[in-house]
Amino acid sequence: MTGTSRRRFFPSLAMTIAATGALLRRTDGPMGPGIARAAGTLPAFRVERWVNSAPLTPEALRGKVVLVDFWEYTCINWIRTSPYVKAWHRDYADRGLIVIGVHAPEFEFGKRAEHIDRGIHDHGLTYPIALDNEFATWDAFGNDAWPTKYLFDAQGMLVKRWVGEGGYHDIEMAIRRRLTASRPGTALPPVSPEATAFAKTGEPSYAGITGETYIGAERREPDAVTLEGTWQTSRQYVELQSGTGKIVLPFTAGEVNLVAQPGPTGKAAMSVLVDGQPAGGARGPDVGPDGVARFDRSGMIRLLARAPRGAHMLTLVTSDPGLRAYVFTFGP
């Protein structure tokens, strides 16, 4: 995990990622029928379901410039890129660009229609979405991280690949060049205000920021978090069984998020404390003025947004049985 992308974790298969042309590939895993071996061409989309579109094929997309965005609706790194992807769809869809979001779920709940459909709605995505629950299209592209973007020209040939956050001006300029090449004389709008603003401010520094912290047994680092109360630890998450539970986490960051899931009631609440005190002015958008995060969805909960500089202790307190906590993510 870097500050700007999340790598997929393969617990039972050591994965070696090698550069082949401009696509990353798994070099020691089995390659099934239909998996694209030749770098540079748009593979078929082998997915469970399409949203916002009828199924799309490489053949049907010929003549269009195609931007494929591998995303995960709970991933903070993708969430930060989303405004730019939506802007490109807004500004260039009627000029020959097709944006396709390929959703590959990191957690099991992300495969369920009620969760991913709400995620698509809550994030305001109106371009075609392909639901890649079994990672067949992910493997066809040789992909290895969220978010990753692939730009293909009107002939279906790969132009460039970008991993993680940032580089928005570079991506948009590449899109514009390919649109102009495919449709000479096409009048393009100005560069999007989103990419222009980012080019002026640049990527924030992640130096010294706490790294992504998983809570489930599969990826939890020793002493990364302390659990108080009756929690059951599973492969991907911890779940409160009864009574009051606490999760205590040392961190250094301005922004703290938690991927969480309510229990059987469909609603949950957590008190958010920083150094033993209510979050106050440091609270994130999902935390109320009373210092409590209340949510009714499975996804990323924004706990802190303006924590003071330096090392701190985060404490989450809940009495909602069945609440599951998956992973903390951080930002400057």
C-alpha positions in Angstrom: 0.0 0.0 0.0 1.3 3.4 -1.0 -0.3 6.6 0.0 -2.3 6.7 -3.3 -3.2 3.2 -4.2 -4.3 -0.1 -2.6 -2.8 -3.4 -3.7 -4.9 -6.5 -3.9 -3.8 -9.1 -1.3 -3.6 -12.8 -2.4 -3.4 -14.8 0.8 -2.8 -18.3 -0.7 -0.8 -17.5 -3.8 2.5 -15.6 -4.0 2.0 -13.1 -6.8 4.8 -11.7 -8.9 3.9 -8.7 -10.8 5.9 -8.1 -14.0 5.7 -5.4 -16.5 4.8 -6.7 -20.0 4.5 -3.8 -22.4 2.4 -1.4 -20.5 0.2 -3.8 -18.6 1.0 -5.5 -15.3 0.6 -9.3 -15.3 0.6 -12.2 -12.9 3.5 -14.3 -13.9 3.2 -17.4 -11.7 -0.6 -17.9 -11.6 -2.7 -20.0 -14.0 -4.0 -18.1 -17.1 -7.5 -19.2 -17.9 -9.2 -19.4 -21.3 -9.9 -16.0 -22.8 -7.3 -14.2 -20.6 -5.6 -11.5 -22.6 -2.0 -12.4 -23.0 -1.0 -9.8 -25.6 -0.3 -6.4 -23.9 -1.9 -3.5 -25.6 -5.3 -4.6 -26.7 -8.7 -4.0 -24.9 -9.7 -7.4 -23.4 -13.3 -8.6 -23.2 -15.3 -7.7 -20.1 -16.1 -10.9 -18.3 -18.4 -9.6 -15.6 -21.4 -10.6 -13.6 -23.6 -7.6 -14.3 -23.6 -4.1 -16.0 -25.1 -1.0 -14.4 -26.0 2.2 -16.4 -25.4 0.4 -19.7 -26.1 -2.7 -21.8 -23.1 -5.1 -21.9 -20.2 -3.6 -23.8 -17.7 -5.4 -26.0 -14.3 -4.5 -27.5 -15.9 -4.8 -30.9 -18.8 -2.5 -30.1 -16.4 0.1 -28.6 -14.3 0.4 -31.8 -14.3 4.0 -32.9 -14.5 5.2 -29.4 -11.8 6.3 -27.0 -12.1 4.2 -23.9 -11.0 4.9 -20.4 -11.3 1.9 -18.1 -11.2 2.7 -14.4 -10.7 -0.2 -11.9 -12.3 0.9 -8.7 -13.6 -0.2 -5.3 -16.4 1.7 -3.7 -14.9 1.6 -0.2 -11.4 2.5 -1.3 -10.3 6.0 -0.2 -7.7 6.1 -3.0 -10.4 5.6 -5.6 -12.8 7.9 -3.8 -10.3 10.8 -4.1 -10.0 10.2 -7.9 -13.7 9.9 -8.5 -14.4 13.7 -9.1 -11.9 13.7 -12.0 -13.3 10.5 -13.6 -16.8 12.0 -13.4 -15.6 15.2 -14.9 -14.1 13.5 -17.9 -17.4 11.6 -18.5 -19.3 14.9 -18.1 -17.0 16.8 -20.5 -16.1 14.3 -23.2 -18.8 11.6 -23.4 -20.5 13.5 -26.3 -17.2 13.8 -28.0 -16.3 10.2 -28.3 -15.1 9.1 -24.9 -16.5 6.1 -23.1 -15.7 5.8 -19.4 -16.1 2.2 -18.0 -15.8 1.6 -14.3 -14.8 -2.0 -13.5 -15.8 -2.6 -9.9 -13.7 -5.5 -8.3 -14.8 -5.8 -4.6 -12.1 -6.1 -1.9 -14.5 -7.3 0.7 -17.3 -10.0 0.4 -20.1 -7.5 1.1 -19.1 -5.6 -2.0 -20.4 -8.4 -4.1 -23.9 -8.0 -2.9 -26.2 -6.0 -5.2 -27.8 -3.9 -2.4 -24.4 -2.7 -1.3 -22.7 -2.0 -4.6 -25.9 -0.5 -6.1 -26.1 1.9 -3.2 -22.4 2.7 -3.6 -22.9 3.6 -7.3 -25.8 5.8 -6.4 -24.1 7.5 -3.4 -21.0 8.3 -5.5 -23.1 9.7 -8.3 -21.8 7.4 -11.1 -23.7 7.6 -14.3 -21.2 6.1 -16.7 -21.2 2.3 -17.5 -20.2 0.1 -14.6 -19.1 -3.5 -15.0 -19.3 -5.6 -11.8 -16.3 -7.9 -11.8 -17.1 -9.9 -8.6 -14.8 -12.9 -9.5 -11.9 -10.7 -10.8 -12.1 -12.2 -14.3 -11.7 -8.9 -16.0 -9.1 -7.8 -13.4 -7.0 -10.8 -14.4 -7.6 -10.2 -18.1 -6.0 -6.8 -17.7 -3.3 -8.1 -15.5 -4.4 -5.5 -13.0 -3.0 -5.3 -9.4 -4.3 -2.2 -7.6 -7.2 0.1 -7.0 -7.5 2.6 -8.6 -6.0 1.9 -12.0 -6.9 3.6 -15.2 -6.3 2.3 -18.7 -6.7 4.5 -21.8 -7.4 2.8 -25.2 -7.5 4.6 -28.5 -10.3 4.3 -31.1 -8.7 1.1 -32.5 -8.7 -0.6 -29.1 -5.0 -0.3 -28.5 -3.6 0.6 -25.1 -2.3 4.2 -24.9 -1.2 4.4 -21.3 -1.9 3.1 -17.8 -2.0 5.1 -14.5 -2.0 3.6 -11.0 -3.2 5.4 -7.9 -4.1 9.0 -7.3 -2.8 12.1 -9.1 -1.6 12.7 -12.7 -5.1 14.0 -13.6 -3.8 16.7 -16.0 -1.6 14.0 -17.7 -4.6 11.7 -18.1 -6.9 14.4 -19.4 -4.4 15.6 -21.9 -3.9 12.0 -23.2 -7.7 11.7 -23.5 -7.9 15.0 -25.5 -5.1 13.9 -27.8 -6.8 10.6 -28.6 -10.2 12.3 -29.1 -8.6 14.7 -31.6 -6.8 11.9 -33.4 -10.0 9.9 -33.7 -12.2 12.8 -34.8 -10.1 15.5 -36.5 -11.7 18.9 -36.2 -13.7 18.0 -33.1 -14.0 21.1 -30.8 -13.1 20.2 -27.3 -14.0 22.1 -24.1 -11.4 23.7 -21.9 -9.5 21.4 -19.6 -11.7 20.4 -16.8 -11.7 22.8 -13.8 -11.1 19.8 -11.5 -7.8 18.8 -13.3 -6.8 22.5 -13.6 -7.2 23.1 -9.8 -5.3 19.9 -9.0 -2.4 20.9 -11.3 -2.1 24.1 -9.3 -2.1 22.5 -5.8 -0.4 19.2 -6.5 -0.4 15.9 -4.6 -0.2 16.3 -0.8 2.6 14.6 1.0 2.0 11.3 2.7 5.3 11.4 4.6 4.9 10.2 8.1 1.3 9.3 7.7 0.1 6.0 9.3 -0.3 3.3 6.7 -3.5 1.4 5.8 -4.4 -0.7 8.9 -6.4 -3.9 8.4 -8.3 -5.3 11.4 -9.3 -8.8 10.2 -7.0 -11.8 11.0 -5.8 -12.1 7.4 -3.9 -8.9 7.3 -3.8 -7.4 10.8 -0.3 -6.4 11.9 0.7 -7.2 15.5 -0.2 -4.4 18.0 -1.7 -2.3 15.2 -5.0 -2.0 17.1 -6.3 -2.9 20.5 -9.8 -4.4 20.9 -11.7 -4.1 24.2 -14.9 -6.0 24.8 -16.3 -9.1 23.2 -15.2 -9.2 19.5 -15.0 -12.1 17.2 -12.1 -12.0 14.7 -12.8 -13.3 11.2 -10.6 -13.3 8.1 -11.6 -9.9 6.8 -13.1 -8.1 9.9 -13.8 -8.1 13.6 -17.4 -8.2 14.8 -18.9 -7.1 18.1 -20.7 -9.9 19.7 -22.3 -8.2 22.7 -22.0 -5.4 25.2 -19.9 -2.4 24.6 -16.8 -2.7 22.4 -13.8 -0.4 21.8 -11.2 -0.2 19.0 -8.1 1.7 20.0 -5.7 2.8 17.3 -2.5 5.0 17.5 -2.2 7.1 14.4 -0.5 10.1 12.8 -2.7 11.7 10.2 -5.1 14.5 9.5 -7.7 12.2 8.0 -8.9 8.9 9.3 -11.5 6.6 7.7 -12.9 3.2 8.6 -14.6 0.6 6.3 -17.4 -0.7 8.4 -20.7 -2.6 8.2 -23.7 -2.3 10.5 -25.2 -5.3 12.3 -28.5 -7.0 11.7 -30.6 -3.8 12.4 -28.9 -2.1 9.4 -27.9 0.8 11.5 -24.9 1.5 13.8 -23.3 4.2 15.9 -19.8 4.8 17.1 -18.5 7.4 19.5 -15.3 8.9 18.1 -12.6 10.0 20.6 -9.2 11.6 19.9 -6.8 11.3 22.8 -9.8 10.5 25.1 -11.9 13.5 24.1 -14.8 13.8 21.6 -13.5 14.5 18.0 -14.8 18.1 18.1 -13.3 20.2 15.3 -11.4 17.2 14.0 -14.5 15.2 13.2 -15.1 13.9 9.7 -18.2 14.4 7.6 -19.8 11.2 8.9 -19.5 12.3 12.5 -22.1 14.5 14.1 -21.5 17.5 16.4 -22.0 15.1 19.4 -18.9 13.1 18.3 -20.9 10.1 17.1 -20.7 8.5 13.7 -24.1 7.1 12.7 -24.4 5.1 9.5 -26.8 2.7 7.7 -24.6 1.5 4.9 -21.7 -0.9 4.4 -18.8 1.3 3.2 -16.2 3.8 4.2 -17.0 6.0 7.2 -15.2 9.3 7.4 -14.2 9.6 11.1 -11.7 12.5 11.2 -10.9 15.2 8.7 -8.8 17.8 10.5 -6.9 16.1 13.2 -4.0 18.2 14.6 -0.4 17.4 13.6 1.4 14.8 15.6 0.8 11.3 17.1 -2.7 10.7 18.6 -4.9 7.9 19.9 -8.2 7.1 18.3 -10.9 5.3 20.3 -14.1 4.1 18.8 -16.9 3.0 21.2 -20.0 1.1 20.1 -22.7 -1.0 21.6 -24.3 -2.3 18.4 -23.9 -6.1 18.2 -23.0 -7.3 14.7 -21.1 -4.2 13.8 -18.1 -5.2 11.7 -14.9 -3.2 11.2 -12.5 -4.0 8.3 -9.7 -1.5 7.6 -8.6 2.0 8.6 -7.2 4.4 6.0 -5.5 7.7 6.4 -4.6 10.9 4.7 -2.7 14.1 5.4 
